[in-house]
């Protein structure tokens, strides 16, 4: 019972090093390791590509309830439920996105297309009737996280980062996307306070689409994009047994 109230201890109790990957059990992290994790051009491209979409998703999930209550005159409880639905729609989105992206050689499209779909859905928010907002909210949550699941596969499938460095590589991509999660809501709030919510939704649609285009510069699994700096770090370098 005590373990259930101490998640970190529960993780330690249940964690097992995957067979064939002894370095996941712990290793010395040096400058070469860091370079191997961050040198991939595709990590930066895909990280920037999600900046707009993640910022738009974060803004929508947090402020959609305010919009529907103040502009569309939903009652507060219904507005809160609508925001929750956006987040919940990401659950099936992540499962399906991960499943199909893992089986596709065109990972780039699994990132780009969902972001474009999200941008199209965002621009529809000001013009659809109230009942259609439920469908838009569900679709926005679904497609953004659908693409996000494929996006998280970039370090392993595109950049071929070694397993022990994938956490750092994914951290770089998440840090780039988080820039959007910080600045885009601020700009959205400024636009809404000086113009209207309609202008804010159009802004989110545009910024999501513009940054999505960056993903087209990224590679797909199997492309001849091997970067020697990323792949030359020896597996034995950080292995305590050597």
C-alpha positions in Angstrom: 0.0 0.0 0.0 2.8 2.4 0.8 4.3 1.9 -2.7 1.0 3.2 -4.2 1.5 6.5 -2.5 5.2 6.8 -3.5 5.3 6.6 -7.4 9.0 7.0 -7.6 9.6 3.9 -5.4 7.0 2.0 -7.3 8.8 2.8 -10.5 12.1 1.5 -9.0 10.4 -1.6 -7.8 8.9 -2.5 -11.2 11.6 -1.2 -13.6 13.6 -3.8 -15.5 16.4 -3.0 -17.9 15.3 -4.1 -21.4 17.2 -7.1 -22.7 20.0 -6.0 -25.1 20.2 -2.4 -23.7 22.4 -2.6 -20.6 23.2 1.2 -20.8 19.6 2.0 -19.9 20.5 0.8 -16.4 22.8 3.8 -16.0 25.9 5.3 -17.6 28.3 8.2 -17.5 27.0 11.1 -19.4 29.8 13.1 -21.1 30.1 15.8 -23.7 30.3 13.3 -26.6 27.0 11.7 -25.4 25.4 15.1 -25.3 26.6 15.9 -28.8 25.3 12.6 -30.1 21.9 13.4 -28.7 21.6 17.0 -30.0 23.6 17.0 -33.3 20.8 15.7 -35.5 19.3 18.3 -37.8 16.0 16.5 -37.8 15.5 16.9 -34.1 15.6 20.7 -34.5 13.4 20.7 -37.6 10.7 18.6 -36.1 11.0 20.4 -32.7 10.4 23.7 -34.4 7.6 22.3 -36.6 5.4 21.5 -33.6 6.0 24.9 -31.9 3.0 26.5 -33.5 0.7 23.5 -33.3 1.5 22.8 -29.6 1.1 26.5 -28.8 -2.3 26.5 -30.5 -3.4 23.3 -28.8 -2.3 24.5 -25.4 -4.1 27.8 -25.9 -7.3 26.2 -27.1 -7.4 23.6 -24.3 -7.0 26.4 -21.7 -9.1 29.2 -23.1 -11.8 27.4 -25.1 -14.1 27.3 -22.1 -13.8 31.1 -21.7 -14.6 31.6 -25.3 -17.7 29.4 -25.3 -19.0 31.0 -22.1 -18.4 34.6 -22.9 -19.0 34.6 -26.7 -21.2 31.6 -27.3 -23.0 31.9 -24.0 -22.5 28.3 -22.8 -23.0 27.8 -19.1 -19.7 27.5 -17.2 -20.1 23.7 -16.5 -20.7 23.0 -20.2 -17.7 25.2 -21.2 -15.5 23.3 -18.7 -16.7 20.0 -20.1 -15.9 21.1 -23.6 -12.3 21.9 -22.7 -12.0 18.5 -21.0 -13.2 16.8 -24.1 -10.4 18.4 -26.1 -7.9 16.8 -23.8 -9.7 13.4 -23.6 -9.8 13.2 -27.4 -6.0 13.0 -27.4 -6.1 9.5 -25.8 -7.4 7.6 -28.8 -5.4 10.0 -31.0 -2.2 9.0 -29.4 -2.9 5.3 -29.6 -3.9 5.4 -33.3 -1.2 7.9 -34.2 1.5 5.8 -32.6 0.2 2.6 -34.1 0.1 3.8 -37.7 3.2 6.0 -37.6 5.3 3.0 -36.4 4.2 1.2 -39.5 4.7 3.9 -42.0 7.9 5.0 -43.8 6.4 8.4 -44.4 6.6 9.7 -40.8 6.9 13.3 -42.0 3.3 13.2 -43.3 2.1 11.8 -39.9 3.5 15.0 -38.4 2.7 17.5 -41.1 -0.9 16.5 -42.1 -2.4 16.5 -38.5 -0.9 20.0 -37.9 -2.5 21.3 -41.1 -5.8 19.7 -40.2 -5.6 21.4 -36.7 -5.0 24.7 -38.4 -8.1 24.2 -40.6 -10.2 23.3 -37.6 -9.1 26.3 -35.7 -10.0 28.7 -38.4 -13.6 27.2 -38.4 -14.2 28.0 -34.8 -15.6 31.5 -35.3 -18.0 30.5 -38.1 -19.6 27.2 -37.0 -22.8 26.9 -35.0 -22.6 26.1 -31.3 -23.3 22.4 -31.6 -20.5 22.0 -34.1 -18.0 23.3 -31.5 -18.1 19.9 -29.8 -17.0 18.2 -33.0 -14.3 20.8 -33.6 -13.0 20.4 -30.0 -12.8 16.6 -30.3 -11.1 16.8 -33.7 -8.5 19.3 -32.5 -7.6 17.2 -29.5 -7.5 14.0 -31.6 -5.4 15.2 -34.5 -2.9 17.2 -32.6 -2.0 14.3 -30.3 -2.2 11.9 -33.3 0.6 13.8 -34.9 2.4 14.2 -31.5 2.7 10.5 -31.2 4.5 10.2 -34.6 6.6 13.3 -33.7 8.0 11.6 -30.6 9.3 8.7 -32.8 11.7 11.1 -34.6 14.7 10.5 -32.3 14.7 6.8 -32.8 13.2 6.3 -36.3 14.6 9.3 -38.2 17.7 10.4 -36.3 18.6 6.9 -35.1 19.6 8.2 -31.7 20.9 5.4 -29.4 18.3 4.3 -26.8 20.3 5.7 -23.9 20.3 9.2 -25.4 16.6 9.3 -26.6 15.4 11.0 -23.4 17.8 13.9 -24.0 16.9 14.1 -27.7 13.2 14.1 -27.0 13.9 16.7 -24.3 15.4 19.0 -26.9 12.3 18.7 -29.2 9.9 19.2 -26.3 11.8 22.3 -25.2 11.4 23.8 -28.7 7.7 23.0 -28.8 7.3 24.4 -25.3 8.5 27.8 -26.6 5.2 27.9 -28.5 3.3 26.8 -25.3 4.7 29.9 -23.6 4.6 32.7 -26.2 1.6 31.8 -28.3 -1.0 32.0 -25.5 0.5 35.5 -24.6 0.1 36.7 -28.1 -3.4 35.2 -28.3 -4.4 37.0 -25.2 -3.1 40.3 -26.5 -5.0 39.9 -29.7 -8.2 38.9 -28.0 -8.1 41.8 -25.6 -7.4 44.4 -28.3 -9.6 42.9 -31.1 -11.7 39.8 -30.6 -11.6 36.0 -30.1 -12.2 35.6 -33.8 -8.9 37.3 -34.6 -7.2 35.0 -32.0 -8.5 31.8 -33.6 -7.3 33.0 -37.0 -3.9 33.7 -35.5 -3.7 30.2 -34.0 -4.6 28.7 -37.3 -2.0 30.6 -39.2 0.8 30.0 -36.8 0.0 26.3 -36.6 0.1 26.1 -40.4 3.3 28.1 -40.9 5.3 26.1 -38.4 3.9 22.8 -39.8 5.5 23.7 -43.1 8.9 23.4 -41.4 8.3 19.7 -41.0 8.5 19.3 -44.8 12.2 19.9 -44.5 12.6 16.9 -42.2 13.6 13.4 -43.3 11.7 10.2 -43.2 12.9 6.8 -41.8 15.2 5.2 -44.3 16.3 8.4 -46.0 20.0 8.7 -46.6 20.4 11.3 -43.8 23.0 9.6 -41.6 24.9 12.2 -39.6 28.3 10.9 -38.6 28.3 13.0 -35.4 25.1 11.4 -34.3 26.0 7.8 -35.1 29.7 7.7 -34.3 29.5 7.7 -30.5 30.6 4.3 -29.4 28.1 2.2 -27.5 30.9 1.2 -25.2 31.9 4.8 -24.3 29.4 5.1 -21.5 29.2 1.4 -20.5 30.5 0.9 -17.0 31.7 -2.6 -18.0 34.4 -1.1 -20.3 
